[in-house]
Amino acid sequence: MNNSSIRTRLILLMLAATVIPIVISMIVTYFYTTRSVGTKLIQENANLIYQGKTNVQAYMDTLNRNSLSLYNDPAILLMLRRNVQDYTNEAQTYTLLQNMTHSVDGIYQIYLYMAKTRRSTLLIGDIPKRGYDTDNFSEPYTTGNLSSVVEPTHMSSIYGLGQSPPYYDPRPVITLHRAIYNVPTTEWLGTLSIDIKLEAIQDIADQLFNKQHERLYLLDQSGMVVYSGDGSLIGKPLSDAWTGPVLESKETRGQLEMNKSVYLYEKMDTPYMKWTLVKEIPHSYLYEGARSLTQINIIIAAVSLLLVIAATLFVTIRITAPIKKLIGTINQIQAGNLTARVDGEGQDELGILVRRFRTMMETINNLILREYRLNIANKTNQLKALQAQINPHFMNNALQSIGTLALQHNVPRIYSLINSLAKMMRYSMNTNQEAVPLSMEIGHVKAYLELQTERFEGKFRTDFELDEAALGIEVPKMIIQPLVENYFKHGFDPKLGPGHLIIRARLEPGGGTGPGEDTLKPDGEAGPDGAGAESGPAAAVPRNAPESRPDEDSAAAGASPDSGGCGTSASPVLFVEVEDNGRGIPEDKLTELQAGLAVMREETGIDEEGGIGIGNVRTRLRLYFDPQASLTLENTDPHGVRITMRIPLGEDTTT
């Protein structure tokens, strides 16, 4: 694009006037939306965490008040103060513990220790376990504490009592320990321990976060995990980078941003419990809604931007198109085409300019002398006639002269190479034959390979595996050599070791085998020059059935009663394979080539280097032989390519 042209300047000006404001609007919208939506979501989650803290604390307060209910039972207090043992004490104890168990949801078991009588009672599932002359199992949590104490999540136990049926597997519990005193004195009478199921806290906590994207932690004052969405952390100390700043904070609630996450926390400060509820929200999830909204806005803005750009280009091109056409016409005139014409019927200034220029050129052409133009034409024709006299046969005769001179100077190798080149030229210049016996095509390939052998200094070898019966079959000229040439263009790589090229031909009755099946195995091993390539019969074979119309192809493809399911099953089939051990074809390119060969393409078949492409070979097969003729490509193991031509022949084929 010419930066000094009117079109370029106009496009840049209009794009700058439209694109820059839209892009700035998109950027501002993104940051504003992200900030506003993020702030709103943080506030909503903070309110949710506060509500969760309130529910957890209310539940623990209810449990703590329930532990004080034994002070309302005079019989139990009297029993704790006296060192008396009888059966009525056990019944009263069982009734008290059972009432306490059912007064609050989530209680798993209750343990009561009486210091005077040194008796222990554990009620689990309404079944009591009793111990006599025992020690206080909860002593580490009750000694010196005038109020209750909460033990973080741990596995349940039977409080030192012997195992007796029924058995209960340990489970995660949270325990409230309370020392019992002879109020108003500080005389210690015993201990009450209440184990609550972890599910009681889990039911409240699971409503506070999204397990797939967020994390929730309930910590005690030492950093021990009371509950977490990750079960492997429960009952273990947490030492993440954010733990210290959150636990040491003097604020009862707040937020902390760290490690691309936001941490919202609420603290529960009671005489018996100091817990902190923390919710971790990753930025990726917190701003997901903002990103989605921003993406929608960006898509809308991008569509608008594309429309603006399209409109800008359309208007600009419409304005500058007449100028571009006029410049193109001037270039043609400068090159000598004085009859070049530019069209323009617009009524604006550009239309007037085009029409005036056209009139000017018509006037100039009328002033050119007829004799001068005829003189130029005559000289041109004379030059073309002289060029046409250089006949291709002159090149062939020149090669023969050079070969004779090489023999005279005792250089037979040069003569052999020139002879091979001359054979190729004679073969390709003979336009009288569209089809030749397979043996002649093989001879042409050998001449080509002899030149390639000299070029690559014998770094490859060629084997011919030829069925004698196939050598007389007529095939289109230049049908095999392009496939061999592909190996030297794309496959031959000295780094892979010595090259190896195999050319096979076989004739099979009744359809034969498809590509990739058993290869030819002739009676004698083919040498580098291909045993039997030119020694077999070369009787001409009449060309196969003419090309049929699509409707005729469909009818011919149907099965007949005697054909065994295929209209051409009784006809022989010629298979020609070209296999190498080169680099092979990448799978994506191979898939593309196979897809292209699967359909009949009306293309020139000339590749980018000027040779005859594989598509051209396949097209000529389909035109010369039955439309069922095919060309397939496949990679070989460990590396290399096999190209197979399958040519159905007529029943009257002779060899």
FENZI-V440768 format. One line per field, one symbol per residue. ss: DSSP state (h for helix, s for strand, l for the rest). phi: phi as a letter, one per 40 degrees, with the letter a starting at -180 (. if undefined). psi: psi as a letter, one per 20 degrees, with the letter a starting at -180 (. if undefined). A space follows every 10 residues. Layout:
ss = ???
phi = ???
psi = ???
This chain:
ss = lllllhhhhh hhhhhhhhhh hhhhhhhhhh hhhhhhhhhh hhhhhhhhhh hhhhhhhhhh hhhhhhhhhh hhlhhhhhhh hlllllhhhh hhhhhhhhhh hhhlllssss ssssllllss ssssllssss ssllllllhh hhllllllss ssssslllll llllllllll lsssssssss sllllllsss ssssssshhh hhhhhlllll lllsssssss lllsssssll hhhlllslll hhhhhhhhll llssssssll ssssssssss llssssssss sshhhhlhhh hhhhhhhhhh hhhhhhhhhh hhhhhhhhhh hhhhhhhhhh hhhhllllll llllllllhh hhhhhhhhhh hhhhhhhllh hhhhhhhhhh hhhhhhhhll lhhhhhhhhh hhhhhhhhll lhhhhhhhhh hhhhhhhhhl llllssshhh hhhhhhhhhh hhhhhlllls sssssslhhh lllsssllll hhhhhhhhhh hllhhhllss ssssssssll llllllllll llllllllll llllllllll lllllllllh hhhhhhhlll llllllllll llssssssss llllllhhhh hhhhhhhlll lllllsllll lslhhhhhhh hhhhllllls ssssslllll ssssssssll lllll
phi = .ccccccccc cccccccbcd cccccccccc cccccccccc cccccccccc cccccccccc cccccccccc ccbccccccc cbcbbacccc cccccccccc cccbcgccab bbbbcccfbb bbbbggbcbb bbfbccccdc bbcgbcbcbb cddaccbbfg cccacccbcc acbbbbbbcb bccccbccbi bbbbcbcccc cccccccbac ccbbbbbbbc ccgcccaacc ccccgbcbbc cccddccccc ccaiaabaff abbbbbbbbb dbabbbbbbb bcdccccccc cccccccccc cccccccccc cccccccccc ddcccccccc ccccchcccd bbcabccccc cccccccccc cccccccccc cccccccccc cccccccccc cdcccccccc cccccccccf bccccccccc ccdccccccc ccbcbbcdcc cccccccccc ccccccfgca bbbbbbcdcc ccccbccfcb dccccdcccb bcadcchdca bbbbaabbcg hgcccgcdcc bccbcccdcg cgcbcccbcc bcccdccccd cccccccccb dbcghbcbcc ccbcbbbbbb bccgbddccc ccccccccbc bcbcgcccbg cccccccccc dcccbcdcdb bbbacbbcah bbbbbbbcbc cccbb
psi = poiiqhgggg ggghghiggg hggghggggg hggggggggg hggghghghg hggggghhgh gghghhiihh ijohhggghh hqmpprhhgh gggggghggh gihpqipgqp pppohgilqp ppopkjpqpq qqlrrohjhh ihpjoiarpp prprpqrklj qqpqqqqpqq qprppopppp qmqjrkppha qppopqqhhh hhhghiiiro hhhrqppoqa iijpogqqho hiipjqqpkr higghghiqi qiqaqppqlk qpopqpponr hipnqppppp oqhhhgjghg ggghgghggg hgghgggggg hggggghhgi ghgggggggh gghhiinijq ppqojqjahh ggggghgghg hhgghhipph hghhgggghg hgghgghiin qhhggghghg ghgghhhhjl mhggggghgg hhggghghin jiphqrqhhh hhgghhgghh hhghgjlkjq qpppnpphii hippqqqlhh hhhhhhghgh hpohhjapqp pppqpqpqqk haqrqiaprq nrgqppahin pjhiirqkpq pqqaqrprrh hhgghhiqpr hjikiphkhi qqpppppopr kbhrpqghhg ggghhhiiqo pmrhjpriji aprhhhghgh ghhhaqiiqq pqqqqrphqr qppppooprr hjpq.
